[in-house]
Amino acid sequence: MPPLNALFTEHPRAVNESYWQHAKVALGFSCRLALAALAALVHAVLPCLFERTASNMIEKLHVSLSERH
């Protein structure tokens, strides 16, 4: 098993970010995914609302993530 410090720094370093930079980016993605999930949940109950919101958000997230690599 790698040293404890490496568990927090190895991946961020691999994508040229500090731990805190990576945390900020990952939390941003997490919040946007949560909002997309909420829109999909509301749409499931009331299909007339948020017809493309979740899909559009996920497409934007995909583009954003693809541009990072």
C-alpha angles and dihedrals in degrees: 000000000000120000115280092250091057090058088066101035110031099079097039089051089051090058093043097253136117119242091259094046090052092046091053093050094045092047090050090054090046093053093048091049090050090052091049089050090050091050090050091049092052090046090053090058098035108026092187090068129074093001095171102008098105093042092049092048093050091048090052091048090051092052091046093049093045091053091055093063 
